[in-house]
Amino acid sequence: MQFHSFDEDYVERLRAGDFRTQEHFGTYFSALIQVKLRSRLQSRDAIEDVRQETFARFYVALREGKILHPERLGSFVNSICNNVLLEHYRSTARHSSLDDDDEQKELPAQAMDMVSVMVAKETGKKVREILEQLPERDRRLLREVFLEERDKDEVCRNFGVDREYLRVLLHRAKQSFKTLYSRNTGSDSPAFTPA
């Protein structure tokens, strides 16, 4: 499956009821939701119920103008699906008997969430692209400290600085990264956080 990027135009076409956009949305997210739910729910009916409820809630949010970041549409749909799934678990737990050992209960699988995996891969790709736009020193510094998680004393030796000046360099590099991240993604939540 090809990972799709979303924008304001896509959301506006959905809101306007454009048939092709709605068809794409339904097909694209149905596939992702079904991959996610197959590892968490045992019955096809339960999977279909959660999928349909996810879409119903999405279209209500769309009509109410609650989609503030079109570029994060995938995360938005995934969070709706997570909420519906949790409600399904609660409902199932309420209605199932603890004494009935013959009845199979639907419990969340420990397998990794495929939608989260895809989002993480896409985010990692974006981070690498942004890192390549930074000056060499900032790029090396962020890689060594955050991605390779090297010892800070070793990083200080590599850069010929003391710990105090390393903090200054890291602060500047993170600020440069944040600026590029915001410009490239439209988001003010960069992947790097203070150590």
N, C-alpha and C positions, 0 to 999 in steps of 0.2 A: 504494500500500500504506500502511496506517495503522500508525504506529509504536506499539508496545505497551509498557506499563509492567508490570514484574513485581514480585511481593512474596512474602513467606514463605508465604502461603496458596496461591499458585499452585504454588510448589515442593513444598509438602506434598501437594497434589492430584496432582501428577506422581508423587511418591514413592509415594503410595497406589494408583496405577494407575487414577486417574479417566479414563475413556474420553474424555470431551469435552475435558478438559485436554490429554491426550496427543495427541488429534487436532489441537487448536489448535496445540500446540507443533510437531508434525510439519509441518503446513501452513505455519505462519508462518516457521519456520527453513528449511524446504526452499526456499521462495521466495527468501529472503535468500542462502542458500548458493549456489543456482543462479545468481543474478545475479552473485555474486562469482566463481564458478568459470568461468562462460562466457567471461570475459575472460582467464582464466589457463590453461585447458586446452582442447585441441582436440577431444577425442572425448567423446561422450556417455557412453561406458562409464567413462572416467576420472572424469568429473564425478560419475556415480552412485556409483562406488567411494568417492570422497572423501566424498561426502555421507553414505553409509551408515556409513562408519568414524567420521565425526564424531558421528553419533547413537549409535553403539555405545559410543564412549568417554564421551559425555555421560551415558548411562544407567548406566555403571559408576561414574562420579564421583557421580552422584545417589544410587545405592545405598550408596556408601561414605561419604556425608555430607560430600563435599568442596565443596559449594556453600555458602560462608560468607556471601555477600552476594547474596541473591535479587534485589535491585534492579539488580544488574549481570549478570543472566543473559545478556543479549545479548552483552556483552563476553566472558563466559566461553565461550559457544558459539563465538564468533568466534575466540578464541585456540585452542580445540581444533581448529577447522577450519584455522587457519594452520599448526599443528603437523603435522596430517595431510597438508596440501598440501606442506609442506617435505619430509616423508618421501617423498611421491610423487615430487617432483622428484629427490631423491637416488636413489631406486630406478630411475627412468627413466634418469637419467644413468649409473648403474652398468651398466644392461642395454643401453644403446645404444652403437653403435660410433662412434668419432670419425672413422673413415675412410669411413663410409657417408654420402655427401652426399645420396643420394636419400631417405633416411629423414627425415621431418620430426620434429623434436624439440619436446617441449612445454616452453616456457620461460615464465616469468612475464611477463604483460603489464605494460606501464608505466602502463596505465590506473589511475585511482584506485579504490581499494576501496570499493564502494558501502556496505557495512556500516559501514565507518569513517566515510564521509561522513554517513550517517544518525545515527550515534552522536555525531559532532562537531556536527551541527545541533541535536540534542537537548540536548547539553551547553551549547552557546551559548545556547539558549533558556532553560535553567535558570539560567545565569549572569546573563542579562539580568533574569530575574524576581527573583533575589536582589539584584542591584544596585538595583532599584527599591525594595527594602525598607530600604536603608541611608539614613542621614541625607544630606541634599543635599550637604554638603561632602565626605563620604567617597565618595559616588557620583561626584561631579565629579572628584575627585582620582584615583580608580582608573581612570575612563574616560580621562582625559587622559594618565596615565602608562602604563597597560598596554594599553588598547584603541587609543587614537589615537597612542601612542608619541611624544608630544611631547617636545621638548627640556626637560630638567629645569630649566634656567635660566628658560625661558619659563614653566613651571609655577610656579616660585617667584615670578615677577613677577605672574602671575595671582592667586596666593593671598596675596601680600604677605608672604612669609616668606623666610628664608635657606635654604641647602641643608641645614644641620644640622637645622633645625626641620621641613623637608620630610620628612626621613627619619623623624622622630618621627610626623608626621601619617600618612605612608604605613604605618608599622608599625601604628598604631592602626586605620587603615581596613582593612588586610589582616586584622587580628585580628577585627574586626567581621564582615568578609566570611566568614572561616573558620568563625566561630561559626554564622552563618546557613546557610552551605553544609552544614555537618555536620548541623544541625537539619533542613534540607529534604531532604537526600539520604541521610542515614545513612552518609555517607562522610567520612573525615578527610583526603581528598586534594583540596583546593580547586584551582580553575583558576588562581588567581593565585599566582605564585611571586616571591620577592624579586628585585628588579632587579639 
